[in-house]
Amino acid sequence: MPKVIFDSERCKGCGLCPTVCPKEIIKMSDRINSKGYHPAYVDDSDMEKCIGCAFCYEICPDAVIEVYKEEKTK
């Protein structure tokens, strides 16, 4: 199962990643990180909907997103 991880302390809350998520599972947090921004996140309950497309990773200007995909075995 694909998984997305956000470095919430480095996220500047630009809001770009939710705009490119085809499953619309990325949200902006109500909490504020140590730099004063509302970081992006995915609820644990929504993580199963992630398809590992990495669009969020590609659009992130600060490289705070990691996408893990399941390796296909031959």
PyMOL commands that set and color helices and strands:
alter all, ss='L'
color gray80, all
select helices_A, chain A and resi 16-20+47-49+55-59
alter helices_A, ss='H'
color red, helices_A
select strands_A, chain A and resi 3-6+26-28+40-42+65-68
alter strands_A, ss='S'
color yellow, strands_A
deselect
rebuild
show_as cartoon
